[in-house]
Amino acid sequence: MLSNILNLPSYIVTNIDETEHDYHINVETKTPPKNCQNCNSDNLVGFGRNEQLIRDLQIHGKRVGIYVDTRRYQCRSCNKTFYERLPNVDGKRMMTSRLVESVGKQSVQRPFSHIAEEIGINEMTVKNVFNDYINELEKAVRFETPQWMGIDEIHIIKKPRCVVSNIEHNTVVNVLRDRNKKTVIDYLSKLKGRELVKCVTMDMWEPYKDAVRVVMPQSTIVIDKFHVVRMANVCLETVRKDIRSGLTVKQRRGLMHDRFILLKRESKLERLDRISLESWTKNYPALGAAYRAKEDFFAIYDAVETQEAVDLFRQWKAGLDEEIKDAFYPLTRAVNNWMPEIMAYFEHPVTNAYTESLNNLIRVMNRLGRGYSFEALRAKILFTEGVAKTKKPKFQRPAREESSSTYNGFTSFSKMGPSTISEERELNFGADISTLVRLIEEGRI
């Protein structure tokens, strides 16, 4: 039993003390060093011992401390002293390599404090292991550069962060610390295959546009439809709130509840919704004009080509009721300022699935964000096991070299063994947003 409990063949277990919460296991290494670590001489002499405490994985749900009776040596050739190297122990901290790996994986999914208490180490050690683990993942994991890239923002820990997504696969490929122009340029400049990016969708944030123009001038910038039509709803809300301010308390409550009817598309209104809407718009013509302006603006996106959309926008702008022009001014100004990028949608249409999924992610990340650092939340998004959307290489039989021989006029061929072929690599498109949201809502992250 003593030799098997740790499952570390390089050590001999000499004693085990078990308490209610812990295992205390005394060991020594099986094979002492034969050569000096400094000059490689084999002229060594024992120079004392020192007990070292090494943390290890739990056994039977209990914390484990390994007490290694570590030998110290002196080299008679170079006169230097050294302790024997401990197999299976991490080079940076007094923990087994397997424990460090386990902590690294867990730290992406669980709070540092919980892991620290469970293993019997301090929280700072867990954080340091986490940082090393993420740095290694950053080097090893390569997300495919999307041909259809989304650049948006997500609020994490009360700050807007730039999130880069693969629209085609509905995945997140990176989350940047902020949304500043320099940060975005630094990220895009390091992307492999950035010259192949065909289209970049974004909201109306000038630093994003400037960064893409500098680094990926070949790509088409498209302002996401979602961000544009959302402004129409905001303008309608401005009119509603202005009217509401002059109403009685009872009327205010009714108009507040009916705001959801006003934000609905006309085609999706139920019979009772239509009755309620008609009541409000008849009593408050400005509200009716604002609702009609919102609906007519949405209809611009039914255009089939760019010039038709431009013409519809100009007609819409010219037909705005004087009473609501000021409320809709932010929308008309935005479209005028971003006309080429907004109208690029009609050449490169993007579905709403991406933005709706991203909104769900924003919602759950804000709820999850309490008590976590930005780095930890970013790692949860990008590196949680099971969320990556990947594509395995095609099943392909290895090619074999052939040799031929002729006997009685017949040529026969025989396989000589596999030849060297370049195998396709697995493609990683990033963290699937829908899977990520589901795991968070299920409490598995």
Residue pairs with C-beta under 8 A, 6 or more apart in sequence:
2 13
2 14
2 15
2 16
3 12
3 13
5 13
5 16
5 23
5 25
5 59
6 13
6 25
6 27
6 56
6 66
8 27
8 87
8 88
8 96
9 30
10 29
10 30
10 31
10 87
10 88
11 27
11 28
11 29
11 30
11 66
11 68
11 87
11 88
12 27
12 28
12 29
12 30
13 25
13 26
13 27
14 26
14 27
14 28
14 69
15 25
15 26
16 23
16 24
16 25
16 26
17 23
17 24
17 25
18 24
18 62
19 62
21 62
21 63
22 62
22 63
22 64
22 65
22 120
23 59
23 60
23 62
23 63
23 64
23 65
24 65
24 67
25 64
25 65
25 66
25 67
26 67
26 69
27 66
27 67
27 68
27 69
28 68
28 69
28 71
29 68
29 70
29 71
29 84
29 86
29 87
32 71
32 84
33 44
33 71
33 73
33 84
33 85
34 42
34 44
35 41
35 42
35 44
36 42
36 43
36 44
36 73
36 75
36 77
36 78
36 80
36 82
37 82
37 85
38 75
38 78
38 80
38 82
39 75
39 77
39 78
39 80
41 75
41 76
41 77
41 78
43 75
43 76
43 77
44 73
44 74
44 75
44 76
45 73
45 74
45 76
46 71
46 72
46 73
46 74
47 72
47 73
47 74
47 81
48 72
49 69
49 70
49 71
49 72
50 70
50 72
50 83
51 67
51 68
51 69
51 70
52 67
52 68
52 70
52 86
52 94
53 65
53 66
53 67
53 68
53 94
54 65
54 66
54 67
54 68
54 86
54 89
54 94
54 95
54 96
55 63
55 64
55 65
55 66
55 94
55 95
55 96
55 99
55 119
55 120
55 121
56 64
56 65
56 66
56 95
56 96
56 98
56 99
57 64
57 96
57 98
57 99
57 102
58 64
58 118
58 119
63 118
63 119
63 120
65 120
66 96
68 86
70 83
70 84
70 86
71 83
71 84
72 81
72 82
72 83
72 84
73 81
73 82
73 83
73 84
74 80
74 81
75 81
75 82
88 96
88 97
88 98
89 95
89 96
89 97
90 96
90 97
90 99
90 100
92 132
93 100
93 125
93 128
93 129
95 103
95 121
95 125
95 129
99 119
100 129
100 132
103 115
103 119
103 126
103 129
103 130
103 133
104 129
104 130
104 132
104 133
104 136
105 133
105 385
106 115
107 115
107 126
107 127
107 129
107 130
107 133
107 376
107 379
108 130
108 133
108 134
108 376
108 379
108 380
108 383
108 384
108 385
109 380
109 384
109 385
109 444
109 445
111 371
111 372
112 123
112 126
112 127
112 130
112 376
113 123
115 126
116 122
116 123
116 125
116 126
130 375
130 376
130 379
131 375
134 375
134 379
134 383
137 379
137 383
141 382
141 383
141 428
142 192
142 428
143 166
143 173
143 174
143 428
143 429
143 430
144 166
144 173
144 193
144 427
144 428
144 429
144 430
145 173
145 191
145 192
145 193
145 194
145 196
145 197
146 165
146 166
146 167
146 168
146 169
146 173
146 197
146 429
146 430
147 168
147 196
147 197
147 198
147 199
148 166
148 167
148 168
148 198
148 199
148 201
148 348
148 350
149 164
149 165
149 166
149 167
149 197
149 199
149 200
149 201
149 219
150 163
150 164
150 165
150 166
150 167
150 200
150 201
150 202
150 224
150 350
150 354
150 358
151 162
151 163
151 164
151 165
151 184
151 200
151 201
151 202
151 208
151 212
152 162
152 163
152 165
152 202
152 203
152 224
152 355
152 358
153 160
153 161
153 162
153 163
153 179
153 203
153 205
154 160
154 161
154 163
154 175
154 358
154 361
154 362
154 365
155 161
155 362
155 366
156 175
156 365
156 366
156 369
156 374
156 377
156 378
157 369
157 372
157 373
157 374
157 377
159 178
159 374
160 178
160 179
161 175
161 176
161 177
161 178
161 179
161 374
162 175
162 176
162 178
162 179
162 183
162 184
162 187
162 208
163 172
163 174
163 175
163 176
163 358
164 172
164 173
164 174
164 175
164 176
164 187
165 171
165 172
165 173
165 354
165 358
165 430
165 433
166 172
166 173
166 429
166 430
167 201
167 350
167 354
168 429
169 389
169 429
169 430
169 432
170 353
170 354
170 357
170 389
170 432
170 433
170 434
171 389
171 429
171 430
171 431
171 432
171 433
172 361
172 381
172 382
172 430
172 431
172 433
172 436
173 382
173 429
173 430
173 431
174 187
174 382
174 430
175 378
175 381
175 382
176 183
176 184
176 187
177 183
177 374
179 205
179 207
179 208
180 207
181 207
181 210
181 211
184 207
184 208
184 211
185 211
185 214
185 215
188 194
188 211
188 212
188 215
188 216
189 215
191 197
194 215
194 216
195 216
195 218
197 216
197 218
197 219
198 219
198 220
198 348
199 219
199 220
199 221
199 222
199 348
200 212
200 216
200 219
200 220
200 221
200 222
201 221
201 222
201 223
201 224
201 348
201 350
201 354
202 208
202 209
202 212
202 221
202 222
202 223
202 224
203 223
203 224
203 227
204 223
204 227
204 334
204 337
204 338
204 341
209 221
209 341
212 219
212 221
213 221
220 344
220 347
220 348
221 341
221 344
222 341
222 344
222 345
222 348
222 350
223 338
223 341
223 342
223 344
223 345
224 345
224 350
224 354
224 355
225 301
225 345
225 349
225 350
225 352
226 352
226 355
226 356
227 355
228 331
228 334
228 335
228 342
229 297
229 298
229 301
231 330
231 331
231 334
232 293
232 294
232 297
232 298
232 328
232 331
233 263
233 294
234 330
234 331
235 290
235 293
235 294
235 324
235 327
235 328
235 330
235 331
236 262
236 263
236 290
236 291
236 293
236 294
236 327
237 259
237 263
238 327
239 286
239 287
239 289
239 290
239 324
239 327
240 255
240 259
240 262
240 287
240 290
242 286
242 327
243 255
243 284
243 286
243 287
244 251
244 252
244 255
244 256
247 255
255 280
258 276
258 277
258 280
261 269
261 273
261 276
261 277
262 277
262 280
262 287
262 291
262 294
264 273
265 295
265 298
266 295
269 277
277 291
280 287
280 288
281 287
281 288
281 291
282 288
285 323
286 321
286 323
286 324
289 321
289 323
289 324
290 324
290 327
290 328
293 316
293 320
293 321
293 324
293 328
296 316
296 319
297 316
297 331
299 312
300 309
300 312
300 313
300 316
301 309
301 345
303 309
303 312
303 346
304 346
305 346
306 343
306 344
306 346
306 347
308 346
309 343
309 345
309 346
310 339
310 343
313 335
317 332
317 335
320 328
320 332
335 342
354 433
357 433
357 434
357 437
358 433
360 433
360 437
361 381
361 433
361 436
361 437
364 437
364 440
364 441
365 377
365 381
365 440
368 377
368 380
368 440
368 445
369 377
372 380
380 445
381 431
381 436
382 430
382 431
383 431
384 431
384 436
384 439
384 445
386 435
386 439
387 431
387 432
387 435
387 436
387 439
388 428
388 429
388 430
388 431
388 432
389 428
389 429
389 430
389 431
389 432
389 435
390 426
390 427
390 428
390 429
391 426
391 427
391 429
392 426
393 423
393 424
393 425
393 426
394 424
396 423
396 424
398 418
398 419
398 421
399 418
399 419
399 421
400 415
400 416
400 417
400 418
400 419
401 415
401 416
401 417
401 419
402 413
402 414
402 415
402 416
403 413
403 414
403 416
404 411
404 412
404 413
404 414
405 411
405 412
405 414
406 412
436 445
439 445
